[in-house]
Amino acid sequence: MIRVDGYEEFELPLEIQIVAEKAHYWGGDDVDIAIRGLHADPRHKLCYWAINLTLQEYDPAEPHSQEPLFRLNYKNAQYLIDSLWNAGIRPSNDEGNEGALSATKAHLEDMRTLVFKKE
């Protein structure tokens, strides 16, 4: 259910998209995040921006159930990752490149062994 411009909550055929881009001020390292709702029907020209987010207090010692704020499909999750990458955000542990780097190091060691005939 989505509340649009003060109207009652109702379901729209919206696709949720999270947009990340580098903040537009001099020397800043911040990234601006926005949530956009796009109509699933491409003939519909309007889209919606999320403008309010409400945080509710809870006691972490008490059992509670938390529904997700929203759910992204694979395409829009990929869009979020790509837009974060374009804004300069990289994985802090760089695990994604570790496998390729290890394979390259092993290959170079094999080449050294062949060239220099290490035993």
PyMOL CGO cylinders between C-alpha atoms (Angstrom):
from pymol import cmd
from pymol.cgo import CYLINDER

trace = [
    CYLINDER, 0.00, 0.00, 0.00, 1.26, 3.43, -0.92, 0.3, 1, 1, 1, 1, 1, 1,
    CYLINDER, 1.26, 3.43, -0.92, 0.04, 6.85, 0.15, 0.3, 1, 1, 1, 1, 1, 1,
    CYLINDER, 0.04, 6.85, 0.15, 0.28, 9.37, -2.69, 0.3, 1, 1, 1, 1, 1, 1,
    CYLINDER, 0.28, 9.37, -2.69, -0.16, 13.13, -2.21, 0.3, 1, 1, 1, 1, 1, 1,
    CYLINDER, -0.16, 13.13, -2.21, -2.41, 12.86, 0.84, 0.3, 1, 1, 1, 1, 1, 1,
    CYLINDER, -2.41, 12.86, 0.84, -4.82, 10.37, -0.73, 0.3, 1, 1, 1, 1, 1, 1,
    CYLINDER, -4.82, 10.37, -0.73, -5.83, 7.24, 1.09, 0.3, 1, 1, 1, 1, 1, 1,
    CYLINDER, -5.83, 7.24, 1.09, -3.51, 4.31, 0.88, 0.3, 1, 1, 1, 1, 1, 1,
    CYLINDER, -3.51, 4.31, 0.88, -4.00, 2.24, -2.24, 0.3, 1, 1, 1, 1, 1, 1,
    CYLINDER, -4.00, 2.24, -2.24, -2.02, -0.09, -4.39, 0.3, 1, 1, 1, 1, 1, 1,
    CYLINDER, -2.02, -0.09, -4.39, -0.41, 1.24, -7.54, 0.3, 1, 1, 1, 1, 1, 1,
    CYLINDER, -0.41, 1.24, -7.54, 1.42, -0.75, -10.17, 0.3, 1, 1, 1, 1, 1, 1,
    CYLINDER, 1.42, -0.75, -10.17, 4.69, 0.91, -9.09, 0.3, 1, 1, 1, 1, 1, 1,
    CYLINDER, 4.69, 0.91, -9.09, 8.23, -0.27, -9.41, 0.3, 1, 1, 1, 1, 1, 1,
    CYLINDER, 8.23, -0.27, -9.41, 10.41, 1.01, -6.56, 0.3, 1, 1, 1, 1, 1, 1,
    CYLINDER, 10.41, 1.01, -6.56, 13.79, 2.35, -7.61, 0.3, 1, 1, 1, 1, 1, 1,
    CYLINDER, 13.79, 2.35, -7.61, 16.50, 3.69, -5.29, 0.3, 1, 1, 1, 1, 1, 1,
    CYLINDER, 16.50, 3.69, -5.29, 18.66, 6.37, -6.86, 0.3, 1, 1, 1, 1, 1, 1,
    CYLINDER, 18.66, 6.37, -6.86, 22.11, 7.21, -5.50, 0.3, 1, 1, 1, 1, 1, 1,
    CYLINDER, 22.11, 7.21, -5.50, 24.32, 10.00, -6.78, 0.3, 1, 1, 1, 1, 1, 1,
    CYLINDER, 24.32, 10.00, -6.78, 27.26, 12.05, -5.59, 0.3, 1, 1, 1, 1, 1, 1,
    CYLINDER, 27.26, 12.05, -5.59, 26.12, 15.10, -3.62, 0.3, 1, 1, 1, 1, 1, 1,
    CYLINDER, 26.12, 15.10, -3.62, 26.22, 18.30, -5.67, 0.3, 1, 1, 1, 1, 1, 1,
    CYLINDER, 26.22, 18.30, -5.67, 28.31, 20.54, -3.45, 0.3, 1, 1, 1, 1, 1, 1,
    CYLINDER, 28.31, 20.54, -3.45, 31.97, 21.46, -3.61, 0.3, 1, 1, 1, 1, 1, 1,
    CYLINDER, 31.97, 21.46, -3.61, 34.35, 19.02, -1.92, 0.3, 1, 1, 1, 1, 1, 1,
    CYLINDER, 34.35, 19.02, -1.92, 31.67, 16.79, -0.45, 0.3, 1, 1, 1, 1, 1, 1,
    CYLINDER, 31.67, 16.79, -0.45, 32.04, 13.04, -0.09, 0.3, 1, 1, 1, 1, 1, 1,
    CYLINDER, 32.04, 13.04, -0.09, 28.36, 12.47, 0.61, 0.3, 1, 1, 1, 1, 1, 1,
    CYLINDER, 28.36, 12.47, 0.61, 25.97, 10.48, -1.53, 0.3, 1, 1, 1, 1, 1, 1,
    CYLINDER, 25.97, 10.48, -1.53, 22.36, 11.56, -1.98, 0.3, 1, 1, 1, 1, 1, 1,
    CYLINDER, 22.36, 11.56, -1.98, 19.78, 8.76, -1.87, 0.3, 1, 1, 1, 1, 1, 1,
    CYLINDER, 19.78, 8.76, -1.87, 16.25, 9.11, -3.25, 0.3, 1, 1, 1, 1, 1, 1,
    CYLINDER, 16.25, 9.11, -3.25, 13.41, 6.65, -3.61, 0.3, 1, 1, 1, 1, 1, 1,
    CYLINDER, 13.41, 6.65, -3.61, 11.42, 6.84, -6.82, 0.3, 1, 1, 1, 1, 1, 1,
    CYLINDER, 11.42, 6.84, -6.82, 8.20, 5.06, -7.73, 0.3, 1, 1, 1, 1, 1, 1,
    CYLINDER, 8.20, 5.06, -7.73, 7.80, 4.32, -11.44, 0.3, 1, 1, 1, 1, 1, 1,
    CYLINDER, 7.80, 4.32, -11.44, 4.62, 3.09, -13.05, 0.3, 1, 1, 1, 1, 1, 1,
    CYLINDER, 4.62, 3.09, -13.05, 4.88, -0.45, -14.37, 0.3, 1, 1, 1, 1, 1, 1,
    CYLINDER, 4.88, -0.45, -14.37, 2.93, 0.74, -17.42, 0.3, 1, 1, 1, 1, 1, 1,
    CYLINDER, 2.93, 0.74, -17.42, 5.46, 2.66, -19.60, 0.3, 1, 1, 1, 1, 1, 1,
    CYLINDER, 5.46, 2.66, -19.60, 2.65, 4.75, -21.14, 0.3, 1, 1, 1, 1, 1, 1,
    CYLINDER, 2.65, 4.75, -21.14, 2.21, 6.50, -17.79, 0.3, 1, 1, 1, 1, 1, 1,
    CYLINDER, 2.21, 6.50, -17.79, 4.54, 9.52, -17.80, 0.3, 1, 1, 1, 1, 1, 1,
    CYLINDER, 4.54, 9.52, -17.80, 4.49, 10.47, -14.11, 0.3, 1, 1, 1, 1, 1, 1,
    CYLINDER, 4.49, 10.47, -14.11, 6.67, 9.04, -11.39, 0.3, 1, 1, 1, 1, 1, 1,
    CYLINDER, 6.67, 9.04, -11.39, 6.69, 9.63, -7.64, 0.3, 1, 1, 1, 1, 1, 1,
    CYLINDER, 6.69, 9.63, -7.64, 9.49, 10.67, -5.24, 0.3, 1, 1, 1, 1, 1, 1,
    CYLINDER, 9.49, 10.67, -5.24, 9.42, 9.54, -1.61, 0.3, 1, 1, 1, 1, 1, 1,
    CYLINDER, 9.42, 9.54, -1.61, 9.56, 12.68, 0.53, 0.3, 1, 1, 1, 1, 1, 1,
    CYLINDER, 9.56, 12.68, 0.53, 8.90, 11.43, 4.05, 0.3, 1, 1, 1, 1, 1, 1,
    CYLINDER, 8.90, 11.43, 4.05, 10.25, 8.56, 6.08, 0.3, 1, 1, 1, 1, 1, 1,
    CYLINDER, 10.25, 8.56, 6.08, 8.87, 7.81, 9.53, 0.3, 1, 1, 1, 1, 1, 1,
    CYLINDER, 8.87, 7.81, 9.53, 10.97, 6.05, 12.14, 0.3, 1, 1, 1, 1, 1, 1,
    CYLINDER, 10.97, 6.05, 12.14, 9.09, 4.40, 14.98, 0.3, 1, 1, 1, 1, 1, 1,
    CYLINDER, 9.09, 4.40, 14.98, 10.69, 3.78, 18.35, 0.3, 1, 1, 1, 1, 1, 1,
    CYLINDER, 10.69, 3.78, 18.35, 10.85, 0.22, 19.64, 0.3, 1, 1, 1, 1, 1, 1,
    CYLINDER, 10.85, 0.22, 19.64, 12.52, -1.64, 22.48, 0.3, 1, 1, 1, 1, 1, 1,
    CYLINDER, 12.52, -1.64, 22.48, 15.10, -4.07, 21.04, 0.3, 1, 1, 1, 1, 1, 1,
    CYLINDER, 15.10, -4.07, 21.04, 14.69, -6.27, 24.13, 0.3, 1, 1, 1, 1, 1, 1,
    CYLINDER, 14.69, -6.27, 24.13, 11.05, -6.90, 23.19, 0.3, 1, 1, 1, 1, 1, 1,
    CYLINDER, 11.05, -6.90, 23.19, 10.19, -9.36, 20.42, 0.3, 1, 1, 1, 1, 1, 1,
    CYLINDER, 10.19, -9.36, 20.42, 8.91, -7.56, 17.37, 0.3, 1, 1, 1, 1, 1, 1,
    CYLINDER, 8.91, -7.56, 17.37, 8.36, -8.22, 13.72, 0.3, 1, 1, 1, 1, 1, 1,
    CYLINDER, 8.36, -8.22, 13.72, 9.73, -5.80, 11.16, 0.3, 1, 1, 1, 1, 1, 1,
    CYLINDER, 9.73, -5.80, 11.16, 8.25, -5.71, 7.71, 0.3, 1, 1, 1, 1, 1, 1,
    CYLINDER, 8.25, -5.71, 7.71, 10.62, -4.37, 5.05, 0.3, 1, 1, 1, 1, 1, 1,
    CYLINDER, 10.62, -4.37, 5.05, 10.17, -0.72, 4.10, 0.3, 1, 1, 1, 1, 1, 1,
    CYLINDER, 10.17, -0.72, 4.10, 9.90, -1.93, 0.51, 0.3, 1, 1, 1, 1, 1, 1,
    CYLINDER, 9.90, -1.93, 0.51, 11.09, -4.79, -1.62, 0.3, 1, 1, 1, 1, 1, 1,
    CYLINDER, 11.09, -4.79, -1.62, 13.30, -4.38, -4.71, 0.3, 1, 1, 1, 1, 1, 1,
    CYLINDER, 13.30, -4.38, -4.71, 13.23, -6.71, -7.66, 0.3, 1, 1, 1, 1, 1, 1,
    CYLINDER, 13.23, -6.71, -7.66, 16.56, -7.88, -9.07, 0.3, 1, 1, 1, 1, 1, 1,
    CYLINDER, 16.56, -7.88, -9.07, 16.65, -5.24, -11.83, 0.3, 1, 1, 1, 1, 1, 1,
    CYLINDER, 16.65, -5.24, -11.83, 16.14, -2.37, -9.41, 0.3, 1, 1, 1, 1, 1, 1,
    CYLINDER, 16.14, -2.37, -9.41, 18.59, -3.80, -6.86, 0.3, 1, 1, 1, 1, 1, 1,
    CYLINDER, 18.59, -3.80, -6.86, 21.17, -3.90, -9.66, 0.3, 1, 1, 1, 1, 1, 1,
    CYLINDER, 21.17, -3.90, -9.66, 20.26, -0.28, -10.53, 0.3, 1, 1, 1, 1, 1, 1,
    CYLINDER, 20.26, -0.28, -10.53, 20.98, 0.71, -6.91, 0.3, 1, 1, 1, 1, 1, 1,
    CYLINDER, 20.98, 0.71, -6.91, 24.37, -1.04, -6.92, 0.3, 1, 1, 1, 1, 1, 1,
    CYLINDER, 24.37, -1.04, -6.92, 25.27, 0.54, -10.26, 0.3, 1, 1, 1, 1, 1, 1,
    CYLINDER, 25.27, 0.54, -10.26, 24.26, 4.03, -9.13, 0.3, 1, 1, 1, 1, 1, 1,
    CYLINDER, 24.26, 4.03, -9.13, 26.29, 3.65, -5.91, 0.3, 1, 1, 1, 1, 1, 1,
    CYLINDER, 26.29, 3.65, -5.91, 29.28, 2.55, -8.00, 0.3, 1, 1, 1, 1, 1, 1,
    CYLINDER, 29.28, 2.55, -8.00, 28.80, 5.57, -10.30, 0.3, 1, 1, 1, 1, 1, 1,
    CYLINDER, 28.80, 5.57, -10.30, 28.73, 7.80, -7.19, 0.3, 1, 1, 1, 1, 1, 1,
    CYLINDER, 28.73, 7.80, -7.19, 32.16, 6.43, -6.22, 0.3, 1, 1, 1, 1, 1, 1,
    CYLINDER, 32.16, 6.43, -6.22, 31.11, 3.88, -3.58, 0.3, 1, 1, 1, 1, 1, 1,
    CYLINDER, 31.11, 3.88, -3.58, 33.15, 0.65, -3.60, 0.3, 1, 1, 1, 1, 1, 1,
    CYLINDER, 33.15, 0.65, -3.60, 32.91, -2.45, -1.40, 0.3, 1, 1, 1, 1, 1, 1,
    CYLINDER, 32.91, -2.45, -1.40, 34.99, -1.85, 1.73, 0.3, 1, 1, 1, 1, 1, 1,
    CYLINDER, 34.99, -1.85, 1.73, 36.43, -5.38, 1.81, 0.3, 1, 1, 1, 1, 1, 1,
    CYLINDER, 36.43, -5.38, 1.81, 36.72, -5.66, -1.99, 0.3, 1, 1, 1, 1, 1, 1,
    CYLINDER, 36.72, -5.66, -1.99, 35.77, -9.36, -1.81, 0.3, 1, 1, 1, 1, 1, 1,
    CYLINDER, 35.77, -9.36, -1.81, 34.34, -9.18, -5.29, 0.3, 1, 1, 1, 1, 1, 1,
    CYLINDER, 34.34, -9.18, -5.29, 37.80, -8.69, -6.80, 0.3, 1, 1, 1, 1, 1, 1,
    CYLINDER, 37.80, -8.69, -6.80, 39.69, -10.95, -4.39, 0.3, 1, 1, 1, 1, 1, 1,
    CYLINDER, 39.69, -10.95, -4.39, 39.06, -14.14, -6.37, 0.3, 1, 1, 1, 1, 1, 1,
    CYLINDER, 39.06, -14.14, -6.37, 40.26, -12.61, -9.62, 0.3, 1, 1, 1, 1, 1, 1,
    CYLINDER, 40.26, -12.61, -9.62, 43.32, -11.13, -7.90, 0.3, 1, 1, 1, 1, 1, 1,
    CYLINDER, 43.32, -11.13, -7.90, 44.22, -14.47, -6.31, 0.3, 1, 1, 1, 1, 1, 1,
    CYLINDER, 44.22, -14.47, -6.31, 43.91, -16.23, -9.67, 0.3, 1, 1, 1, 1, 1, 1,
    CYLINDER, 43.91, -16.23, -9.67, 46.14, -13.59, -11.30, 0.3, 1, 1, 1, 1, 1, 1,
    CYLINDER, 46.14, -13.59, -11.30, 48.75, -13.94, -8.56, 0.3, 1, 1, 1, 1, 1, 1,
    CYLINDER, 48.75, -13.94, -8.56, 48.75, -17.74, -8.94, 0.3, 1, 1, 1, 1, 1, 1,
    CYLINDER, 48.75, -17.74, -8.94, 49.10, -17.41, -12.72, 0.3, 1, 1, 1, 1, 1, 1,
    CYLINDER, 49.10, -17.41, -12.72, 52.06, -15.03, -12.35, 0.3, 1, 1, 1, 1, 1, 1,
    CYLINDER, 52.06, -15.03, -12.35, 53.74, -17.41, -9.92, 0.3, 1, 1, 1, 1, 1, 1,
    CYLINDER, 53.74, -17.41, -9.92, 53.25, -20.26, -12.43, 0.3, 1, 1, 1, 1, 1, 1,
    CYLINDER, 53.25, -20.26, -12.43, 54.81, -18.12, -15.17, 0.3, 1, 1, 1, 1, 1, 1,
    CYLINDER, 54.81, -18.12, -15.17, 57.79, -17.27, -12.94, 0.3, 1, 1, 1, 1, 1, 1,
    CYLINDER, 57.79, -17.27, -12.94, 58.28, -20.95, -12.23, 0.3, 1, 1, 1, 1, 1, 1,
    CYLINDER, 58.28, -20.95, -12.23, 58.26, -21.77, -15.95, 0.3, 1, 1, 1, 1, 1, 1,
    CYLINDER, 58.26, -21.77, -15.95, 60.54, -18.88, -16.96, 0.3, 1, 1, 1, 1, 1, 1,
    CYLINDER, 60.54, -18.88, -16.96, 63.03, -19.15, -14.13, 0.3, 1, 1, 1, 1, 1, 1,
    CYLINDER, 63.03, -19.15, -14.13, 62.70, -22.93, -13.72, 0.3, 1, 1, 1, 1, 1, 1,
    CYLINDER, 62.70, -22.93, -13.72, 62.20, -22.82, -9.98, 0.3, 1, 1, 1, 1, 1, 1,
    CYLINDER, 62.20, -22.82, -9.98, 61.89, -26.23, -8.37, 0.3, 1, 1, 1, 1, 1, 1,
]
cmd.load_cgo(trace, "trace")
